[in-house]
Amino acid sequence: MPFLPSKLACRAAASVVAAFLIAAPAALVQPAAARPAPDSFADLAEKLLPSVVNISTTQAVKSERGREHSGPEMPQFPPGSPFEEFFRDFFEHGVPKGGRPEAQPRKGTSLGSGFIIDPAGYVVTNNHVIADADEITVILHDDTNLKAELVGRDTKTDIALLKVKTDKPLTAATWGDSDASRVGDWVLAIGNPFGLGGSVTAGILSARQRDIQSGPYDDFLQTDASINRGNSGGPMFNMDGQVIGINTAIYSPSGGSIGIGFAIPSSLAKAVVAELQGEPDHNVHRGWLGVRIQAVTEEIAESLGLDKAKGALIASVSDNGPAQAAGIQAGDVVLSFDGRDVNDMRRLPRLVAETPVGKTVPLTLWRKRRENTVQVTVGKLEESDQQLANAQDSPKKVTPSNAGVVKTLGLTLSGITTDLKDKFSLADDSKGVVVVDVAKDSPAATKGVRPGDLIMEAAQEEVKSPGEVSSKIEEAKKSGRKSILLLVERQGDLRFIALRLDQG
């Protein structure tokens, strides 16, 4: 069943952007400590309606030949044909002497929602609502039409900021704290579903921190409220009348609401909008740590001595980046960033991205089976530059200590030789131990280890020969560990793999 983000906005004249809002559940089992359900949402809706706007965009529809689509052409008939006069009358409006109507570009229309966030005329919506638009019109609650200009947009979070000019006083919504909202709390949404402006719906917050694979910083709130086409960009309010989310997508097999909708949390949106509004270039500047990370599995947690799978495992550290300057190393597990817990890998990139560039923050790391705290100064993420994880060293000659073949845990390991470099297309400066073969159905095979991979570390210690890998495995077994952590390189990419010791 597909997610339906605003990118699927229809462009035909009567079409509507794919969008999203909220509907009241049939029944709600209420915890003893929960706030009581309101008798009515009428007072709250009346207060909030003026801050919500409808957004209409137009764009020229291109023909298959890449030109703007023109109006229909008058058919050609033999001189004196009765059809000639009939069709001349039919096409009379705007027909030049040549008998053909003047080419008039067709316009596609898309509809969406938004909300006023500043009385000065700033309006927030989804980027997909206004993407590729030639003209943007903001329609206020009293049906006033205002031409809008695009102030800035952020494609990674699907947020856009518009500006309108009017002599009328504008009612602005206020941001709330999405982090303080609890699953089960009532939420209210107002928007423009199917072009029906000023529609109010209600529901509950169903879940938090949803990743729907729409971008690198997915952290969606989930609601059971009715979110339909045209609600994209509209606000999700808490019961204090504060915006805690921007309705963005639905999960649906048919395009209609089935009670699974998603909203960008205000904790993320507020910071993005502030940068779009305040920065001179109206762009979002994100923090950068300079690391490659991976998830901490149960086996990796056990091999590192963690009590459970949590945090973000550092697979590699970029040269001359903020992490390297702070002393962060490959194999460290980030447990918290700037005082906020990192419960899983996906959490860390969002926390870093939201941090102001140049700010120094504490990082809690798990290293060598105990916690350590370091201070890191967050750098600026350069979107256009590919950050290199490893510098190229000068080629090194393979020494006899790298020779030999060892079989362990379903792996056949060898030192680096000229023949193996040619066979697996290894770089001249390759280090570590080469995986020559992987036994079928072995622990290594199930974890995706392949011939040609290089084992750089075993149990977080550098290895240079197959014998060292074997020794580390035996040490782990004798100490009663159930798995061993290997750092594996494949074509320049590093990742940690935990192999079970009781299956080899």
Rosetta blueprint (number, residue, H / E / L):
1 M L
2 P L
3 F E
4 L E
5 P L
6 S H
7 K H
8 L H
9 A L
10 C L
11 R L
12 A L
13 A L
14 A L
15 S L
16 V L
17 V L
18 A L
19 A L
20 F L
21 L L
22 I L
23 A L
24 A L
25 P L
26 A L
27 A L
28 L L
29 V L
30 Q L
31 P L
32 A L
33 A L
34 A L
35 R L
36 P L
37 A L
38 P L
39 D L
40 S L
41 F L
42 A H
43 D H
44 L H
45 A H
46 E H
47 K H
48 L H
49 L H
50 P H
51 S H
52 V E
53 V E
54 N E
55 I E
56 S E
57 T E
58 T E
59 Q E
60 A E
61 V L
62 K E
63 S L
64 E L
65 R L
66 G L
67 R L
68 E E
69 H L
70 S L
71 G L
72 P L
73 E L
74 M L
75 P L
76 Q L
77 F L
78 P L
79 P L
80 G L
81 S L
82 P H
83 F H
84 E H
85 E H
86 F H
87 F H
88 R H
89 D H
90 F H
91 F L
92 E L
93 H L
94 G L
95 V L
96 P L
97 K L
98 G L
99 G L
100 R L
101 P L
102 E L
103 A L
104 Q L
105 P L
106 R L
107 K E
108 G E
109 T E
110 S E
111 L E
112 G E
113 S E
114 G E
115 F E
116 I E
117 I E
118 D E
119 P L
120 A L
121 G L
122 Y E
123 V E
124 V E
125 T E
126 N E
127 N H
128 H H
129 V H
130 I H
131 A L
132 D L
133 A L
134 D L
135 E E
136 I E
137 T E
138 V E
139 I E
140 L L
141 H L
142 D L
143 D L
144 T L
145 N E
146 L E
147 K E
148 A E
149 E E
150 L E
151 V E
152 G E
153 R E
154 D E
155 T L
156 K L
157 T L
158 D L
159 I E
160 A E
161 L E
162 L E
163 K E
164 V E
165 K L
166 T L
167 D L
168 K L
169 P L
170 L L
171 T L
172 A L
173 A L
174 T E
175 W E
176 G L
177 D L
178 S H
179 D H
180 A H
181 S L
182 R L
183 V L
184 G L
185 D L
186 W E
187 V E
188 L E
189 A E
190 I E
191 G E
192 N L
193 P H
194 F H
195 G H
196 L L
197 G L
198 G L
199 S E
200 V E
201 T E
202 A E
203 G E
204 I E
205 L E
206 S E
207 A E
208 R E
209 Q E
210 R E
211 D L
212 I L
213 Q L
214 S L
215 G L
216 P L
217 Y L
218 D L
219 D L
220 F E
221 L E
222 Q E
223 T E
224 D L
225 A L
226 S L
227 I L
228 N L
229 R L
230 G L
231 N L
232 S L
233 G L
234 G L
235 P E
236 M E
237 F E
238 N L
239 M L
240 D L
241 G L
242 Q E
243 V E
244 I E
245 G E
246 I E
247 N E
248 T E
249 A E
250 I E
251 Y E
252 S L
253 P L
254 S L
255 G L
256 G L
257 S L
258 I L
259 G L
260 I L
261 G E
262 F E
263 A E
264 I E
265 P E
266 S H
267 S H
268 L H
269 A H
270 K H
271 A H
272 V H
273 V H
274 A H
275 E H
276 L H
277 Q H
278 G H
279 E L
280 P L
281 D L
282 H L
283 N L
284 V L
285 H L
286 R L
287 G E
288 W E
289 L L
290 G L
291 V E
292 R E
293 I E
294 Q E
295 A E
296 V L
297 T L
298 E H
299 E H
300 I H
301 A H
302 E H
303 S H
304 L H
305 G L
306 L L
307 D L
308 K L
309 A L
310 K L
311 G L
312 A E
313 L E
314 I E
315 A E
316 S E
317 V E
318 S L
319 D L
320 N L
321 G L
322 P H
323 A H
324 Q H
325 A H
326 A L
327 G L
328 I L
329 Q L
330 A L
331 G L
332 D L
333 V E
334 V E
335 L E
336 S E
337 F E
338 D L
339 G L
340 R E
341 D E
342 V L
343 N L
344 D L
345 M L
346 R L
347 R H
348 L H
349 P H
350 R H
351 L H
352 V H
353 A H
354 E H
355 T L
356 P L
357 V L
358 G L
359 K L
360 T E
361 V E
362 P E
363 L E
364 T E
365 L E
366 W E
367 R E
368 K L
369 R L
370 R E
371 E E
372 N E
373 T E
374 V E
375 Q E
376 V E
377 T E
378 V L
379 G E
380 K E
381 L L
382 E L
383 E L
384 S L
385 D L
386 Q L
387 Q L
388 L L
389 A L
390 N L
391 A L
392 Q L
393 D L
394 S L
395 P L
396 K L
397 K L
398 V L
399 T L
400 P H
401 S H
402 N H
403 A L
404 G L
405 V E
406 V E
407 K E
408 T E
409 L L
410 G L
411 L E
412 T E
413 L E
414 S E
415 G L
416 I L
417 T L
418 T H
419 D H
420 L H
421 K H
422 D H
423 K H
424 F H
425 S L
426 L L
427 A L
428 D L
429 D L
430 S L
431 K L
432 G L
433 V E
434 V E
435 V E
436 V E
437 D E
438 V E
439 A L
440 K L
441 D L
442 S L
443 P H
444 A H
445 A H
446 T H
447 K L
448 G L
449 V L
450 R L
451 P L
452 G L
453 D L
454 L E
455 I E
456 M E
457 E E
458 A E
459 A L
460 Q L
461 E E
462 E E
463 V L
464 K L
465 S L
466 P H
467 G H
468 E H
469 V H
470 S H
471 S H
472 K H
473 I H
474 E H
475 E H
476 A H
477 K H
478 K H
479 S L
480 G L
481 R L
482 K L
483 S E
484 I E
485 L E
486 L E
487 L E
488 V E
489 E E
490 R E
491 Q L
492 G L
493 D E
494 L E
495 R E
496 F E
497 I E
498 A E
499 L E
500 R E
501 L L
502 D L
503 Q L
504 G L
